[in-house]
C-alpha cells in the first residue's frame, strides 16, 4: 500500500518537474523578448509625445486667447459698472436707478 502511494507520488513529482522544465523554456524565450518590446514601447511613447506636442501647444494658445478676451470683457464691464449713475454720490435713489437700467450687476 505504501509502495503504491509513493510510486504515484513520484509519478506526480516527475510530471511536475517536466512541466516546470517546459515552462522554463517558455519563460526564457519571453524574458529574452521583453527588453526589445520595452524599447519599442519607449520609442512609440516618444513618437506619440512628439505628435501630440503641437496639438497641446495650439490648445494652450486657444485657452490663453480666451482668457485674455475674458479679462478684457471683465475689465470693460467693471469700468461700465463703476460709471453707472447709481454709484454716484449725487444719486438720490440708487436702487430705482439700478431697476431702471436693469443692470446685470444686480443679478
Order of alpha helices (4+ residues) and beta strands (2+ residues): alpha-alpha
